[in-house]
Amino acid sequence: MTTRDGRDARREARDEEDFRRTDQALIEKIRQRSAGTEMQHALGVTTGIDDLEILHELQALGFTPETVALLPLIPVLQVAWAEGGVTPAERQLVETFATARGIAPGSAADAQLMDWLANEPADEVFVGAARLVRALLGTGSTVVDPRDADDLIDYCEQVAAASGGVFGLGRVSEDEKTLLRSIAADLRDRRS
């Protein structure tokens, strides 16, 4: 075999390897797209939502059929994190509210909630979830019912009052008050 034949053979082998890698990457993209579509379908079945844009956003925020029940609790978590950390009293209230909303201890939703209580969710989660809660109020979704608005506002107020203040005075910080007003306005405007 001549030197030229050897180079041609190596080039062909390199080309074959490049084609194989490209094919594998395309197959993986197809698998991921299929898994994403299956997840959106499962989210739709779980939530009663058929709007693909909302389902895509839920998925993009990291919600799964097992954790989507946490969506209405995001404003409550946001209030808990308003001062940069979650106090034990706030944590206890959030856990109590979660249990009241059907989040079972040891479930995937409970594990996600525990993570969010220990590690502040990204701002995108707070903003995106608030937008989704507003959008879902009054749609017939099984995740957010219009009757939930008053309960969620009450939960937020209780969490804000759970810690802080001296001798019970000034228990709700200015940051929390501002956030509470914003959450209450959003939820009350959309619940009808």
Residue, then its C-alpha position, 0 to 999 in steps of 0.5 A: m500500500t502506498t502512502r497515498d492509500g494509507r492517508d486515504a484510508r485514515r481519512e475515510a476512517r476519520d470521516e466514518e467516525d465523524f458520521r457515526r458521532t453525528d448520527q449518535a448526536l441526532i439519535e440522542k436529540i430525538r430521544q430527548r425530544s421524545a422524552g420531553t414530549e412524553m413529559q409534557h403529555a404526562l404533565g397535561v394529564t396530571t394537571g388537566i392543562d392542554d395548553l402546550e406553551i404552559l406545559h412547556e414552561l412548567q417543564a422548563l422550570g423543572f416541574t414534573p408530574e410528581t412535583v407540579a402540585l408544588l406550583p401554588l406554593i411557590p409564592v409562599l416559598q418566595v415570601a419565606w425567602a424574602e429576607g435571604g433565608v428561611t427560618p425554622a418557623e417559616r419552614q414549619l409553616v411551609e411544610t404544614f401548608a404543603t401537607a394540607r395541599g396533599i404533598a406526602p412526606g417522602s414523595a418526589a414533591d416533598a423532596q423538591l420542597m425540602d431542596w427549595l427550603a434549603n436552597e433558594p430557587a432561582d429567580e426564574v422559578f419564582v417569576g415563571a411560577a408566579r406567571l403560571v399560577r396567575a395564568l392557571l387561576g380560573t382555567g379549571s386546572t387541577v393544580v390551581d383553583p380560583r378558591d386557592a387564591d385567598d388561601l395562598i394569600d393567607y399562607c403568604e401572610q402567615v409565613a411573613a409573620a412567622s419570624g422577625g420583630v422584637f416582642g411581636l412588633g414589626r414582625v413583617s419586614e418591608d421587603e415582605k410587605t412589598l412582596l405580599r402586596s404584589i402577590a395579593a394583587d396578582l392572585r386577586d386580579r386573576r381569580s375571577 
